[in-house]
Amino acid sequence: PLRLFVSSSLRPFVASSLRLSVSPLPTFLLILRPTRLEMLTHGPTDAERQAIAAHVAYLTTLHARHALTLAGRTSNNDERTLGIVIFHAADDAAARALVAADPCVARGVMTAEMLPFRVAIPGDPAASG
């Protein structure tokens, strides 16, 4: 299962505004993995906690700029744990710059793998229920 990283203060906004849309810009898939599994199993260090808070703020900013389609993570806390971000950028160089600017990536809290991505079926989560 995929769990969205959303602070409680942002949940109403995200729930009402989350729409998967097709952008004219190229789309990319970012796979994030924690560099230290103990961050999940025993809790984050203060530095990791700060990086994660900055990461969430960064993704929220990308969402507000309509550069982010979705972001979330698996709900398991083991070696298979990963987060995904689907986002838009002008080209590969711009996408790499967005990834490098992510605080968790820049601070070494998470590793990042970026791939070009094509949305096959855009969805509207509100329409399914």
N, C-alpha and C positions, 0 to 999 in steps of 0.2 A: 504494500500500500504506500501511497505517496501522501506526505503530510506537508501542508503549506506552512512556512515560517511567517507568521503574522502576529504582531503584538496585539494584545486585547483591545487597545485603543484604536487600532486600524481595522479590526475585523468587520465592523459594519460597512466601512468604506469599500473594503476588498470584496466582501460578499455581494454588494450591490453593483460594483463596477467591473468585476472580473469577466472579461469577454475575450475569447480567443479570436483574434482577427488576423487577416492576411495583410501584411505590410508590403509596400512596393520595394522596400529594401531587402537585401539578402538576410536570411534567417540563419541563426547558429544555435547549436545545442552545446551547453556547457555542462560537463560532468565534474562535480566537486566531491572530493573524498578527504576526510580528516587525516592529517599527518600523524596524529597521536590518538590511537584508539581509546586510550584511557580518558581522553576528554569526554567521551560518551559514556564509558562504563563507570568512571569514578568522579566525573565532574570536571569542568574546565578550570584552568588556572585563571588568575586575574587577567593576564595578558590575552588569553584565548577568549575570555568573556568580553573584553573590550573589543577585540577584533570581530567577534560575532555580532555585537551590537552595531559596530560600524558597517559591517557587511549587510545587515538588514536595512540600515538607513540608506546605504548605497543602492541596494536593489529597489527600495521604495522610491528613490529619486529617479532611477531608470524607468520605473513603472509610470511615474508622473510625467516623464518625458515621452511616453509611448514607445520606448525602446525595448521594453520587457513584455513578453507575452505571458509567461508564468514562471514561478520559481517554487520549489518545494524539495522535500527530502523523504527518503524512506523512513518508516517509523521503527525499524530495527536498530539496535545499538551493538553491532558486531562488525566484523571485517567486511561485510557486504554493504554496509551503510554508504549511501551516496545521496548527493543533492543534484538536482538538475535545474538549469535555467535555460529557457528558450528566449532568445533576444534577437534584435535587429540591429544591423550596423551597415554603414555604406559599403564596406569591403572587408577583406580579411585583415588588413592592417588596422582598421578602425575597431574591428571585433577583438583583435589581440590586445589593443590598447585598453578597451573596456575591461577585459578579463584581468590584465595586469594591474589595473587600478582598483580591483576588488580588494578591500582591506584584508580579508582572510587569505587571499592568494598572495598579496604583497607582503604580508607578515608571516607567511609560511605555516599558517594554521590549517590550510587546506591545499591540496594539489588540484590542478585544473587540467582538464582535457577538453579542447574545443573542436567541434566538428561542424561542417556545413549541414544545414537541416532544411528539409522541405516539408511544410505542413500539407498533409494529404487531405485531411478532413477537418476544417476548422469547426470548433464547437462552441456552443453556448450552454454552460453548465446549468443555468437557470431554466432552460427549456426542457431539460431531461427529467425534472421532477415535478 
